[in-house]
Amino acid sequence: MYNYNENIYYMPNGVRTQDYAMSYYVPKDLEKINKPIVFFMGTITGWVDLELIDYISKERPNYSFVYVGNIAEVKEKDIPRRDNIYYLGKKKYTELVNYLKQARVAIIPFKENKLTASVTPLKFFEYISAGVPVVTTMFPDLIGIKNVCIANNYSEFLDAIDKYIEMDEDEYRNLQQELFKTSIQFEWSNMLDKLIAYLENNENKEEFKKDFINNTIDYYEIFSDNTII
């Protein structure tokens, strides 16, 4: 975009961290699923690497792989089916924390293509807000973020999952705290402060800030009440 206009401010995805720090319970459809849980939330569709999903579940039959979200535009025959894979379907946004908090590791098993090279996965920021370590395929926008684990191939992806599952409990808890601290940088209020700082010379900045906050609050209330993943 800089080829067309140099006056551009890049703003990555943000997160409402308090949504993932509130109290939670064990959902009924998780009660009989053995731990450790490797977790994914979001739509399983064309950009999800189904072969990677199948590979990690085949290689680690003692792990439970839980997927929360819709399945769309994927042929039934292509969906991995194993005894340790659980597709729990769509959930309301407000329910997600209950599932995420039961996970030992969260994953983003996306294909590497032009689409994924140009996006910042919101779920990454939601995962770390809950203090859950993340193993992901390559997203250029995530490079350089503290404690992000980007795997370059299937073997690295699996090794990273193993690392978090086998991690000493004290080390794991320390990592959880570090992940939450990282997520604070992407809290919407902090993101807004950065944007306002960029617009410091804008004479209408206070009016802009007020409108931005009000619009964001309105959108969030609609989103949290109605969104089903």
PyMOL CGO cylinders between C-alpha atoms (Angstrom):
from pymol import cmd
from pymol.cgo import CYLINDER

trace = [
    CYLINDER, 0.00, 0.00, 0.00, 2.98, 2.30, 0.53, 0.3, 1, 1, 1, 1, 1, 1,
    CYLINDER, 2.98, 2.30, 0.53, 3.33, 2.35, -3.25, 0.3, 1, 1, 1, 1, 1, 1,
    CYLINDER, 3.33, 2.35, -3.25, 0.10, 4.33, -3.39, 0.3, 1, 1, 1, 1, 1, 1,
    CYLINDER, 0.10, 4.33, -3.39, 0.21, 6.37, -0.20, 0.3, 1, 1, 1, 1, 1, 1,
    CYLINDER, 0.21, 6.37, -0.20, 3.01, 6.72, 2.36, 0.3, 1, 1, 1, 1, 1, 1,
    CYLINDER, 3.01, 6.72, 2.36, 0.65, 8.18, 4.97, 0.3, 1, 1, 1, 1, 1, 1,
    CYLINDER, 0.65, 8.18, 4.97, -0.36, 4.79, 6.35, 0.3, 1, 1, 1, 1, 1, 1,
    CYLINDER, -0.36, 4.79, 6.35, -0.43, 3.57, 9.94, 0.3, 1, 1, 1, 1, 1, 1,
    CYLINDER, -0.43, 3.57, 9.94, -0.45, -0.20, 10.39, 0.3, 1, 1, 1, 1, 1, 1,
    CYLINDER, -0.45, -0.20, 10.39, -2.59, -1.43, 13.27, 0.3, 1, 1, 1, 1, 1, 1,
    CYLINDER, -2.59, -1.43, 13.27, -2.68, -5.18, 14.02, 0.3, 1, 1, 1, 1, 1, 1,
    CYLINDER, -2.68, -5.18, 14.02, -5.58, -7.04, 15.57, 0.3, 1, 1, 1, 1, 1, 1,
    CYLINDER, -5.58, -7.04, 15.57, -6.49, -6.16, 19.12, 0.3, 1, 1, 1, 1, 1, 1,
    CYLINDER, -6.49, -6.16, 19.12, -8.15, -8.12, 21.88, 0.3, 1, 1, 1, 1, 1, 1,
    CYLINDER, -8.15, -8.12, 21.88, -10.38, -7.50, 24.89, 0.3, 1, 1, 1, 1, 1, 1,
    CYLINDER, -10.38, -7.50, 24.89, -8.20, -9.26, 27.43, 0.3, 1, 1, 1, 1, 1, 1,
    CYLINDER, -8.20, -9.26, 27.43, -10.76, -9.22, 30.24, 0.3, 1, 1, 1, 1, 1, 1,
    CYLINDER, -10.76, -9.22, 30.24, -12.94, -11.60, 28.22, 0.3, 1, 1, 1, 1, 1, 1,
    CYLINDER, -12.94, -11.60, 28.22, -10.31, -14.28, 28.73, 0.3, 1, 1, 1, 1, 1, 1,
    CYLINDER, -10.31, -14.28, 28.73, -9.38, -13.49, 32.32, 0.3, 1, 1, 1, 1, 1, 1,
    CYLINDER, -9.38, -13.49, 32.32, -12.84, -13.94, 33.84, 0.3, 1, 1, 1, 1, 1, 1,
    CYLINDER, -12.84, -13.94, 33.84, -14.04, -16.95, 35.83, 0.3, 1, 1, 1, 1, 1, 1,
    CYLINDER, -14.04, -16.95, 35.83, -14.79, -20.11, 33.91, 0.3, 1, 1, 1, 1, 1, 1,
    CYLINDER, -14.79, -20.11, 33.91, -16.17, -23.63, 34.24, 0.3, 1, 1, 1, 1, 1, 1,
    CYLINDER, -16.17, -23.63, 34.24, -15.63, -26.97, 32.53, 0.3, 1, 1, 1, 1, 1, 1,
    CYLINDER, -15.63, -26.97, 32.53, -18.21, -27.37, 29.73, 0.3, 1, 1, 1, 1, 1, 1,
    CYLINDER, -18.21, -27.37, 29.73, -20.18, -30.62, 29.75, 0.3, 1, 1, 1, 1, 1, 1,
    CYLINDER, -20.18, -30.62, 29.75, -18.90, -31.69, 26.35, 0.3, 1, 1, 1, 1, 1, 1,
    CYLINDER, -18.90, -31.69, 26.35, -15.34, -31.49, 27.69, 0.3, 1, 1, 1, 1, 1, 1,
    CYLINDER, -15.34, -31.49, 27.69, -15.89, -33.39, 30.93, 0.3, 1, 1, 1, 1, 1, 1,
    CYLINDER, -15.89, -33.39, 30.93, -15.11, -36.83, 29.49, 0.3, 1, 1, 1, 1, 1, 1,
    CYLINDER, -15.11, -36.83, 29.49, -12.28, -35.74, 27.21, 0.3, 1, 1, 1, 1, 1, 1,
    CYLINDER, -12.28, -35.74, 27.21, -8.88, -36.76, 28.52, 0.3, 1, 1, 1, 1, 1, 1,
    CYLINDER, -8.88, -36.76, 28.52, -6.08, -34.28, 29.04, 0.3, 1, 1, 1, 1, 1, 1,
    CYLINDER, -6.08, -34.28, 29.04, -3.75, -32.94, 27.80, 0.3, 1, 1, 1, 1, 1, 1,
    CYLINDER, -3.75, -32.94, 27.80, -5.92, -30.96, 25.42, 0.3, 1, 1, 1, 1, 1, 1,
    CYLINDER, -5.92, -30.96, 25.42, -4.58, -29.35, 22.26, 0.3, 1, 1, 1, 1, 1, 1,
    CYLINDER, -4.58, -29.35, 22.26, -7.11, -26.72, 21.24, 0.3, 1, 1, 1, 1, 1, 1,
    CYLINDER, -7.11, -26.72, 21.24, -8.26, -24.79, 18.18, 0.3, 1, 1, 1, 1, 1, 1,
    CYLINDER, -8.26, -24.79, 18.18, -11.15, -22.38, 17.88, 0.3, 1, 1, 1, 1, 1, 1,
    CYLINDER, -11.15, -22.38, 17.88, -12.44, -20.97, 14.63, 0.3, 1, 1, 1, 1, 1, 1,
    CYLINDER, -12.44, -20.97, 14.63, -13.95, -22.10, 11.36, 0.3, 1, 1, 1, 1, 1, 1,
    CYLINDER, -13.95, -22.10, 11.36, -12.39, -25.15, 9.77, 0.3, 1, 1, 1, 1, 1, 1,
    CYLINDER, -12.39, -25.15, 9.77, -12.36, -24.23, 6.11, 0.3, 1, 1, 1, 1, 1, 1,
    CYLINDER, -12.36, -24.23, 6.11, -10.10, -24.04, 3.08, 0.3, 1, 1, 1, 1, 1, 1,
    CYLINDER, -10.10, -24.04, 3.08, -7.24, -22.19, 4.76, 0.3, 1, 1, 1, 1, 1, 1,
    CYLINDER, -7.24, -22.19, 4.76, -6.89, -24.78, 7.55, 0.3, 1, 1, 1, 1, 1, 1,
    CYLINDER, -6.89, -24.78, 7.55, -4.24, -27.44, 6.93, 0.3, 1, 1, 1, 1, 1, 1,
    CYLINDER, -4.24, -27.44, 6.93, -6.24, -30.64, 7.35, 0.3, 1, 1, 1, 1, 1, 1,
    CYLINDER, -6.24, -30.64, 7.35, -3.21, -32.79, 6.63, 0.3, 1, 1, 1, 1, 1, 1,
    CYLINDER, -3.21, -32.79, 6.63, -1.40, -31.15, 9.53, 0.3, 1, 1, 1, 1, 1, 1,
    CYLINDER, -1.40, -31.15, 9.53, -4.39, -31.79, 11.79, 0.3, 1, 1, 1, 1, 1, 1,
    CYLINDER, -4.39, -31.79, 11.79, -4.36, -35.44, 10.79, 0.3, 1, 1, 1, 1, 1, 1,
    CYLINDER, -4.36, -35.44, 10.79, -0.58, -35.73, 11.22, 0.3, 1, 1, 1, 1, 1, 1,
    CYLINDER, -0.58, -35.73, 11.22, -0.36, -34.38, 14.77, 0.3, 1, 1, 1, 1, 1, 1,
    CYLINDER, -0.36, -34.38, 14.77, -3.33, -36.44, 15.98, 0.3, 1, 1, 1, 1, 1, 1,
    CYLINDER, -3.33, -36.44, 15.98, -1.93, -39.61, 14.40, 0.3, 1, 1, 1, 1, 1, 1,
    CYLINDER, -1.93, -39.61, 14.40, 1.52, -39.07, 15.92, 0.3, 1, 1, 1, 1, 1, 1,
    CYLINDER, 1.52, -39.07, 15.92, 0.19, -38.30, 19.40, 0.3, 1, 1, 1, 1, 1, 1,
    CYLINDER, 0.19, -38.30, 19.40, -2.74, -40.64, 20.15, 0.3, 1, 1, 1, 1, 1, 1,
    CYLINDER, -2.74, -40.64, 20.15, -2.40, -39.85, 23.87, 0.3, 1, 1, 1, 1, 1, 1,
    CYLINDER, -2.40, -39.85, 23.87, -3.26, -36.16, 23.31, 0.3, 1, 1, 1, 1, 1, 1,
    CYLINDER, -3.26, -36.16, 23.31, -6.82, -34.94, 22.84, 0.3, 1, 1, 1, 1, 1, 1,
    CYLINDER, -6.82, -34.94, 22.84, -7.31, -32.56, 19.93, 0.3, 1, 1, 1, 1, 1, 1,
    CYLINDER, -7.31, -32.56, 19.93, -10.36, -30.37, 20.47, 0.3, 1, 1, 1, 1, 1, 1,
    CYLINDER, -10.36, -30.37, 20.47, -11.81, -28.18, 17.72, 0.3, 1, 1, 1, 1, 1, 1,
    CYLINDER, -11.81, -28.18, 17.72, -14.48, -25.61, 18.50, 0.3, 1, 1, 1, 1, 1, 1,
    CYLINDER, -14.48, -25.61, 18.50, -16.14, -23.89, 15.58, 0.3, 1, 1, 1, 1, 1, 1,
    CYLINDER, -16.14, -23.89, 15.58, -18.00, -24.33, 12.35, 0.3, 1, 1, 1, 1, 1, 1,
    CYLINDER, -18.00, -24.33, 12.35, -16.88, -26.58, 9.48, 0.3, 1, 1, 1, 1, 1, 1,
    CYLINDER, -16.88, -26.58, 9.48, -17.44, -24.94, 6.11, 0.3, 1, 1, 1, 1, 1, 1,
    CYLINDER, -17.44, -24.94, 6.11, -16.51, -25.57, 2.48, 0.3, 1, 1, 1, 1, 1, 1,
    CYLINDER, -16.51, -25.57, 2.48, -14.64, -28.76, 3.36, 0.3, 1, 1, 1, 1, 1, 1,
    CYLINDER, -14.64, -28.76, 3.36, -15.56, -32.16, 1.93, 0.3, 1, 1, 1, 1, 1, 1,
    CYLINDER, -15.56, -32.16, 1.93, -16.63, -34.68, 4.53, 0.3, 1, 1, 1, 1, 1, 1,
    CYLINDER, -16.63, -34.68, 4.53, -14.09, -37.23, 3.28, 0.3, 1, 1, 1, 1, 1, 1,
    CYLINDER, -14.09, -37.23, 3.28, -11.26, -34.74, 3.84, 0.3, 1, 1, 1, 1, 1, 1,
    CYLINDER, -11.26, -34.74, 3.84, -12.04, -34.08, 7.51, 0.3, 1, 1, 1, 1, 1, 1,
    CYLINDER, -12.04, -34.08, 7.51, -9.60, -35.99, 9.75, 0.3, 1, 1, 1, 1, 1, 1,
    CYLINDER, -9.60, -35.99, 9.75, -11.37, -38.55, 11.93, 0.3, 1, 1, 1, 1, 1, 1,
    CYLINDER, -11.37, -38.55, 11.93, -9.55, -40.24, 14.79, 0.3, 1, 1, 1, 1, 1, 1,
    CYLINDER, -9.55, -40.24, 14.79, -10.46, -41.37, 18.29, 0.3, 1, 1, 1, 1, 1, 1,
    CYLINDER, -10.46, -41.37, 18.29, -8.51, -38.48, 19.80, 0.3, 1, 1, 1, 1, 1, 1,
    CYLINDER, -8.51, -38.48, 19.80, -10.06, -35.76, 17.61, 0.3, 1, 1, 1, 1, 1, 1,
    CYLINDER, -10.06, -35.76, 17.61, -13.16, -33.98, 18.92, 0.3, 1, 1, 1, 1, 1, 1,
    CYLINDER, -13.16, -33.98, 18.92, -15.23, -31.56, 16.85, 0.3, 1, 1, 1, 1, 1, 1,
    CYLINDER, -15.23, -31.56, 16.85, -17.50, -29.76, 19.31, 0.3, 1, 1, 1, 1, 1, 1,
    CYLINDER, -17.50, -29.76, 19.31, -19.23, -27.44, 16.85, 0.3, 1, 1, 1, 1, 1, 1,
    CYLINDER, -19.23, -27.44, 16.85, -20.19, -23.80, 17.08, 0.3, 1, 1, 1, 1, 1, 1,
    CYLINDER, -20.19, -23.80, 17.08, -20.15, -21.91, 20.37, 0.3, 1, 1, 1, 1, 1, 1,
    CYLINDER, -20.15, -21.91, 20.37, -21.05, -18.41, 21.45, 0.3, 1, 1, 1, 1, 1, 1,
    CYLINDER, -21.05, -18.41, 21.45, -18.17, -16.00, 21.84, 0.3, 1, 1, 1, 1, 1, 1,
    CYLINDER, -18.17, -16.00, 21.84, -18.85, -15.70, 25.57, 0.3, 1, 1, 1, 1, 1, 1,
    CYLINDER, -18.85, -15.70, 25.57, -18.46, -19.48, 25.97, 0.3, 1, 1, 1, 1, 1, 1,
    CYLINDER, -18.46, -19.48, 25.97, -15.03, -19.73, 24.37, 0.3, 1, 1, 1, 1, 1, 1,
    CYLINDER, -15.03, -19.73, 24.37, -13.04, -18.91, 27.51, 0.3, 1, 1, 1, 1, 1, 1,
    CYLINDER, -13.04, -18.91, 27.51, -14.49, -22.00, 29.21, 0.3, 1, 1, 1, 1, 1, 1,
    CYLINDER, -14.49, -22.00, 29.21, -13.01, -24.22, 26.52, 0.3, 1, 1, 1, 1, 1, 1,
    CYLINDER, -13.01, -24.22, 26.52, -9.77, -22.36, 26.08, 0.3, 1, 1, 1, 1, 1, 1,
    CYLINDER, -9.77, -22.36, 26.08, -8.94, -22.49, 29.79, 0.3, 1, 1, 1, 1, 1, 1,
    CYLINDER, -8.94, -22.49, 29.79, -8.96, -26.30, 29.67, 0.3, 1, 1, 1, 1, 1, 1,
    CYLINDER, -8.96, -26.30, 29.67, -6.26, -26.40, 27.01, 0.3, 1, 1, 1, 1, 1, 1,
    CYLINDER, -6.26, -26.40, 27.01, -2.59, -27.05, 27.61, 0.3, 1, 1, 1, 1, 1, 1,
    CYLINDER, -2.59, -27.05, 27.61, -1.66, -25.81, 24.15, 0.3, 1, 1, 1, 1, 1, 1,
    CYLINDER, -1.66, -25.81, 24.15, -3.55, -23.84, 21.49, 0.3, 1, 1, 1, 1, 1, 1,
    CYLINDER, -3.55, -23.84, 21.49, -2.79, -24.18, 17.79, 0.3, 1, 1, 1, 1, 1, 1,
    CYLINDER, -2.79, -24.18, 17.79, -3.21, -22.30, 14.53, 0.3, 1, 1, 1, 1, 1, 1,
    CYLINDER, -3.21, -22.30, 14.53, -2.71, -24.97, 11.84, 0.3, 1, 1, 1, 1, 1, 1,
    CYLINDER, -2.71, -24.97, 11.84, -3.18, -22.85, 8.72, 0.3, 1, 1, 1, 1, 1, 1,
    CYLINDER, -3.18, -22.85, 8.72, -1.88, -23.44, 5.23, 0.3, 1, 1, 1, 1, 1, 1,
    CYLINDER, -1.88, -23.44, 5.23, 0.88, -21.13, 4.07, 0.3, 1, 1, 1, 1, 1, 1,
    CYLINDER, 0.88, -21.13, 4.07, -0.34, -19.15, 1.07, 0.3, 1, 1, 1, 1, 1, 1,
    CYLINDER, -0.34, -19.15, 1.07, -0.96, -15.59, -0.11, 0.3, 1, 1, 1, 1, 1, 1,
    CYLINDER, -0.96, -15.59, -0.11, -4.09, -15.31, 2.03, 0.3, 1, 1, 1, 1, 1, 1,
    CYLINDER, -4.09, -15.31, 2.03, -2.50, -16.34, 5.31, 0.3, 1, 1, 1, 1, 1, 1,
    CYLINDER, -2.50, -16.34, 5.31, 0.63, -14.32, 4.53, 0.3, 1, 1, 1, 1, 1, 1,
    CYLINDER, 0.63, -14.32, 4.53, -1.47, -11.16, 4.57, 0.3, 1, 1, 1, 1, 1, 1,
    CYLINDER, -1.47, -11.16, 4.57, -3.51, -11.66, 7.76, 0.3, 1, 1, 1, 1, 1, 1,
    CYLINDER, -3.51, -11.66, 7.76, -2.94, -11.41, 11.49, 0.3, 1, 1, 1, 1, 1, 1,
    CYLINDER, -2.94, -11.41, 11.49, -4.85, -14.21, 13.26, 0.3, 1, 1, 1, 1, 1, 1,
    CYLINDER, -4.85, -14.21, 13.26, -7.11, -12.75, 15.94, 0.3, 1, 1, 1, 1, 1, 1,
    CYLINDER, -7.11, -12.75, 15.94, -7.21, -16.10, 17.70, 0.3, 1, 1, 1, 1, 1, 1,
    CYLINDER, -7.21, -16.10, 17.70, -3.50, -15.77, 18.55, 0.3, 1, 1, 1, 1, 1, 1,
    CYLINDER, -3.50, -15.77, 18.55, -4.22, -12.75, 20.75, 0.3, 1, 1, 1, 1, 1, 1,
    CYLINDER, -4.22, -12.75, 20.75, -7.24, -14.47, 22.29, 0.3, 1, 1, 1, 1, 1, 1,
    CYLINDER, -7.24, -14.47, 22.29, -5.17, -17.54, 23.09, 0.3, 1, 1, 1, 1, 1, 1,
    CYLINDER, -5.17, -17.54, 23.09, -2.40, -15.63, 24.84, 0.3, 1, 1, 1, 1, 1, 1,
    CYLINDER, -2.40, -15.63, 24.84, -4.94, -13.49, 26.73, 0.3, 1, 1, 1, 1, 1, 1,
    CYLINDER, -4.94, -13.49, 26.73, -6.01, -16.73, 28.39, 0.3, 1, 1, 1, 1, 1, 1,
    CYLINDER, -6.01, -16.73, 28.39, -2.38, -17.57, 29.11, 0.3, 1, 1, 1, 1, 1, 1,
    CYLINDER, -2.38, -17.57, 29.11, -2.34, -20.56, 26.77, 0.3, 1, 1, 1, 1, 1, 1,
    CYLINDER, -2.34, -20.56, 26.77, 0.88, -21.22, 24.81, 0.3, 1, 1, 1, 1, 1, 1,
    CYLINDER, 0.88, -21.22, 24.81, 0.45, -21.13, 21.05, 0.3, 1, 1, 1, 1, 1, 1,
    CYLINDER, 0.45, -21.13, 21.05, 1.96, -23.20, 18.26, 0.3, 1, 1, 1, 1, 1, 1,
    CYLINDER, 1.96, -23.20, 18.26, 1.30, -21.75, 14.84, 0.3, 1, 1, 1, 1, 1, 1,
    CYLINDER, 1.30, -21.75, 14.84, 2.26, -22.04, 11.22, 0.3, 1, 1, 1, 1, 1, 1,
    CYLINDER, 2.26, -22.04, 11.22, 3.93, -19.03, 9.61, 0.3, 1, 1, 1, 1, 1, 1,
    CYLINDER, 3.93, -19.03, 9.61, 2.27, -15.63, 9.80, 0.3, 1, 1, 1, 1, 1, 1,
    CYLINDER, 2.27, -15.63, 9.80, 4.70, -12.81, 8.99, 0.3, 1, 1, 1, 1, 1, 1,
    CYLINDER, 4.70, -12.81, 8.99, 2.81, -10.43, 11.29, 0.3, 1, 1, 1, 1, 1, 1,
    CYLINDER, 2.81, -10.43, 11.29, 3.57, -12.65, 14.30, 0.3, 1, 1, 1, 1, 1, 1,
    CYLINDER, 3.57, -12.65, 14.30, 7.33, -12.65, 13.81, 0.3, 1, 1, 1, 1, 1, 1,
    CYLINDER, 7.33, -12.65, 13.81, 9.02, -10.83, 16.67, 0.3, 1, 1, 1, 1, 1, 1,
    CYLINDER, 9.02, -10.83, 16.67, 6.17, -11.12, 19.17, 0.3, 1, 1, 1, 1, 1, 1,
    CYLINDER, 6.17, -11.12, 19.17, 7.53, -12.45, 22.45, 0.3, 1, 1, 1, 1, 1, 1,
    CYLINDER, 7.53, -12.45, 22.45, 6.92, -16.14, 23.16, 0.3, 1, 1, 1, 1, 1, 1,
    CYLINDER, 6.92, -16.14, 23.16, 5.22, -16.90, 19.86, 0.3, 1, 1, 1, 1, 1, 1,
    CYLINDER, 5.22, -16.90, 19.86, 6.20, -20.35, 18.57, 0.3, 1, 1, 1, 1, 1, 1,
    CYLINDER, 6.20, -20.35, 18.57, 6.17, -20.46, 14.75, 0.3, 1, 1, 1, 1, 1, 1,
    CYLINDER, 6.17, -20.46, 14.75, 6.75, -23.88, 13.21, 0.3, 1, 1, 1, 1, 1, 1,
    CYLINDER, 6.75, -23.88, 13.21, 8.27, -24.19, 9.75, 0.3, 1, 1, 1, 1, 1, 1,
    CYLINDER, 8.27, -24.19, 9.75, 7.14, -27.75, 9.09, 0.3, 1, 1, 1, 1, 1, 1,
    CYLINDER, 7.14, -27.75, 9.09, 4.99, -30.55, 10.50, 0.3, 1, 1, 1, 1, 1, 1,
    CYLINDER, 4.99, -30.55, 10.50, 7.79, -31.99, 12.60, 0.3, 1, 1, 1, 1, 1, 1,
    CYLINDER, 7.79, -31.99, 12.60, 8.54, -28.64, 14.25, 0.3, 1, 1, 1, 1, 1, 1,
    CYLINDER, 8.54, -28.64, 14.25, 4.84, -28.12, 14.88, 0.3, 1, 1, 1, 1, 1, 1,
    CYLINDER, 4.84, -28.12, 14.88, 4.58, -31.43, 16.72, 0.3, 1, 1, 1, 1, 1, 1,
    CYLINDER, 4.58, -31.43, 16.72, 7.82, -30.88, 18.65, 0.3, 1, 1, 1, 1, 1, 1,
    CYLINDER, 7.82, -30.88, 18.65, 6.54, -27.51, 19.87, 0.3, 1, 1, 1, 1, 1, 1,
    CYLINDER, 6.54, -27.51, 19.87, 3.30, -29.06, 21.10, 0.3, 1, 1, 1, 1, 1, 1,
    CYLINDER, 3.30, -29.06, 21.10, 5.33, -31.68, 22.96, 0.3, 1, 1, 1, 1, 1, 1,
    CYLINDER, 5.33, -31.68, 22.96, 7.51, -28.99, 24.52, 0.3, 1, 1, 1, 1, 1, 1,
    CYLINDER, 7.51, -28.99, 24.52, 4.56, -27.22, 26.13, 0.3, 1, 1, 1, 1, 1, 1,
    CYLINDER, 4.56, -27.22, 26.13, 2.83, -30.40, 27.24, 0.3, 1, 1, 1, 1, 1, 1,
    CYLINDER, 2.83, -30.40, 27.24, 6.00, -31.76, 28.84, 0.3, 1, 1, 1, 1, 1, 1,
    CYLINDER, 6.00, -31.76, 28.84, 7.06, -28.44, 30.35, 0.3, 1, 1, 1, 1, 1, 1,
    CYLINDER, 7.06, -28.44, 30.35, 7.72, -28.25, 34.08, 0.3, 1, 1, 1, 1, 1, 1,
    CYLINDER, 7.72, -28.25, 34.08, 4.67, -26.82, 35.86, 0.3, 1, 1, 1, 1, 1, 1,
    CYLINDER, 4.67, -26.82, 35.86, 6.50, -23.88, 37.41, 0.3, 1, 1, 1, 1, 1, 1,
    CYLINDER, 6.50, -23.88, 37.41, 7.99, -22.96, 34.05, 0.3, 1, 1, 1, 1, 1, 1,
    CYLINDER, 7.99, -22.96, 34.05, 4.58, -23.34, 32.43, 0.3, 1, 1, 1, 1, 1, 1,
    CYLINDER, 4.58, -23.34, 32.43, 2.91, -21.00, 34.94, 0.3, 1, 1, 1, 1, 1, 1,
    CYLINDER, 2.91, -21.00, 34.94, 5.65, -18.42, 34.41, 0.3, 1, 1, 1, 1, 1, 1,
    CYLINDER, 5.65, -18.42, 34.41, 5.08, -18.68, 30.67, 0.3, 1, 1, 1, 1, 1, 1,
    CYLINDER, 5.08, -18.68, 30.67, 1.35, -18.14, 31.16, 0.3, 1, 1, 1, 1, 1, 1,
    CYLINDER, 1.35, -18.14, 31.16, 2.06, -14.91, 33.02, 0.3, 1, 1, 1, 1, 1, 1,
    CYLINDER, 2.06, -14.91, 33.02, 4.42, -13.75, 30.28, 0.3, 1, 1, 1, 1, 1, 1,
    CYLINDER, 4.42, -13.75, 30.28, 1.84, -14.52, 27.61, 0.3, 1, 1, 1, 1, 1, 1,
    CYLINDER, 1.84, -14.52, 27.61, -0.79, -12.47, 29.39, 0.3, 1, 1, 1, 1, 1, 1,
    CYLINDER, -0.79, -12.47, 29.39, 1.65, -9.57, 29.73, 0.3, 1, 1, 1, 1, 1, 1,
    CYLINDER, 1.65, -9.57, 29.73, 2.26, -9.75, 25.99, 0.3, 1, 1, 1, 1, 1, 1,
    CYLINDER, 2.26, -9.75, 25.99, -1.47, -9.71, 25.30, 0.3, 1, 1, 1, 1, 1, 1,
    CYLINDER, -1.47, -9.71, 25.30, -1.82, -6.43, 27.23, 0.3, 1, 1, 1, 1, 1, 1,
    CYLINDER, -1.82, -6.43, 27.23, 0.15, -4.72, 24.46, 0.3, 1, 1, 1, 1, 1, 1,
    CYLINDER, 0.15, -4.72, 24.46, -2.69, -5.62, 22.11, 0.3, 1, 1, 1, 1, 1, 1,
    CYLINDER, -2.69, -5.62, 22.11, -5.51, -4.60, 24.43, 0.3, 1, 1, 1, 1, 1, 1,
    CYLINDER, -5.51, -4.60, 24.43, -7.81, -2.33, 22.44, 0.3, 1, 1, 1, 1, 1, 1,
    CYLINDER, -7.81, -2.33, 22.44, -7.39, 0.60, 24.84, 0.3, 1, 1, 1, 1, 1, 1,
    CYLINDER, -7.39, 0.60, 24.84, -3.61, 0.43, 24.41, 0.3, 1, 1, 1, 1, 1, 1,
    CYLINDER, -3.61, 0.43, 24.41, -3.96, 0.09, 20.66, 0.3, 1, 1, 1, 1, 1, 1,
    CYLINDER, -3.96, 0.09, 20.66, -6.13, 3.18, 20.66, 0.3, 1, 1, 1, 1, 1, 1,
    CYLINDER, -6.13, 3.18, 20.66, -3.51, 5.13, 22.61, 0.3, 1, 1, 1, 1, 1, 1,
    CYLINDER, -3.51, 5.13, 22.61, -0.95, 4.26, 19.95, 0.3, 1, 1, 1, 1, 1, 1,
    CYLINDER, -0.95, 4.26, 19.95, -3.30, 5.35, 17.21, 0.3, 1, 1, 1, 1, 1, 1,
    CYLINDER, -3.30, 5.35, 17.21, -4.09, 8.61, 18.97, 0.3, 1, 1, 1, 1, 1, 1,
    CYLINDER, -4.09, 8.61, 18.97, -0.38, 9.26, 19.42, 0.3, 1, 1, 1, 1, 1, 1,
    CYLINDER, -0.38, 9.26, 19.42, 0.04, 8.83, 15.69, 0.3, 1, 1, 1, 1, 1, 1,
    CYLINDER, 0.04, 8.83, 15.69, -2.77, 11.29, 15.09, 0.3, 1, 1, 1, 1, 1, 1,
    CYLINDER, -2.77, 11.29, 15.09, -1.34, 13.75, 17.62, 0.3, 1, 1, 1, 1, 1, 1,
    CYLINDER, -1.34, 13.75, 17.62, -1.25, 16.57, 15.11, 0.3, 1, 1, 1, 1, 1, 1,
    CYLINDER, -1.25, 16.57, 15.11, -4.85, 16.02, 14.08, 0.3, 1, 1, 1, 1, 1, 1,
    CYLINDER, -4.85, 16.02, 14.08, -6.90, 18.92, 15.45, 0.3, 1, 1, 1, 1, 1, 1,
    CYLINDER, -6.90, 18.92, 15.45, -9.99, 16.68, 15.65, 0.3, 1, 1, 1, 1, 1, 1,
    CYLINDER, -9.99, 16.68, 15.65, -8.25, 13.93, 17.63, 0.3, 1, 1, 1, 1, 1, 1,
    CYLINDER, -8.25, 13.93, 17.63, -10.47, 14.17, 20.74, 0.3, 1, 1, 1, 1, 1, 1,
    CYLINDER, -10.47, 14.17, 20.74, -13.63, 13.97, 18.67, 0.3, 1, 1, 1, 1, 1, 1,
    CYLINDER, -13.63, 13.97, 18.67, -12.14, 11.07, 16.75, 0.3, 1, 1, 1, 1, 1, 1,
    CYLINDER, -12.14, 11.07, 16.75, -11.21, 9.26, 19.97, 0.3, 1, 1, 1, 1, 1, 1,
    CYLINDER, -11.21, 9.26, 19.97, -14.72, 9.70, 21.39, 0.3, 1, 1, 1, 1, 1, 1,
    CYLINDER, -14.72, 9.70, 21.39, -16.36, 8.41, 18.22, 0.3, 1, 1, 1, 1, 1, 1,
    CYLINDER, -16.36, 8.41, 18.22, -13.92, 5.52, 17.96, 0.3, 1, 1, 1, 1, 1, 1,
    CYLINDER, -13.92, 5.52, 17.96, -14.56, 4.40, 21.54, 0.3, 1, 1, 1, 1, 1, 1,
    CYLINDER, -14.56, 4.40, 21.54, -18.34, 4.65, 21.20, 0.3, 1, 1, 1, 1, 1, 1,
    CYLINDER, -18.34, 4.65, 21.20, -18.36, 2.77, 17.92, 0.3, 1, 1, 1, 1, 1, 1,
    CYLINDER, -18.36, 2.77, 17.92, -16.07, 0.07, 19.32, 0.3, 1, 1, 1, 1, 1, 1,
    CYLINDER, -16.07, 0.07, 19.32, -18.26, -0.40, 22.42, 0.3, 1, 1, 1, 1, 1, 1,
    CYLINDER, -18.26, -0.40, 22.42, -21.40, -0.65, 20.28, 0.3, 1, 1, 1, 1, 1, 1,
    CYLINDER, -21.40, -0.65, 20.28, -19.77, -3.18, 17.97, 0.3, 1, 1, 1, 1, 1, 1,
    CYLINDER, -19.77, -3.18, 17.97, -18.40, -5.26, 20.85, 0.3, 1, 1, 1, 1, 1, 1,
    CYLINDER, -18.40, -5.26, 20.85, -21.80, -5.51, 22.54, 0.3, 1, 1, 1, 1, 1, 1,
    CYLINDER, -21.80, -5.51, 22.54, -23.36, -6.74, 19.32, 0.3, 1, 1, 1, 1, 1, 1,
    CYLINDER, -23.36, -6.74, 19.32, -20.43, -9.09, 18.71, 0.3, 1, 1, 1, 1, 1, 1,
    CYLINDER, -20.43, -9.09, 18.71, -20.35, -10.69, 22.17, 0.3, 1, 1, 1, 1, 1, 1,
    CYLINDER, -20.35, -10.69, 22.17, -24.10, -11.23, 22.24, 0.3, 1, 1, 1, 1, 1, 1,
    CYLINDER, -24.10, -11.23, 22.24, -24.52, -12.70, 18.78, 0.3, 1, 1, 1, 1, 1, 1,
    CYLINDER, -24.52, -12.70, 18.78, -21.28, -14.14, 17.48, 0.3, 1, 1, 1, 1, 1, 1,
    CYLINDER, -21.28, -14.14, 17.48, -21.12, -17.90, 17.19, 0.3, 1, 1, 1, 1, 1, 1,
    CYLINDER, -21.12, -17.90, 17.19, -17.82, -19.45, 16.16, 0.3, 1, 1, 1, 1, 1, 1,
]
cmd.load_cgo(trace, "trace")
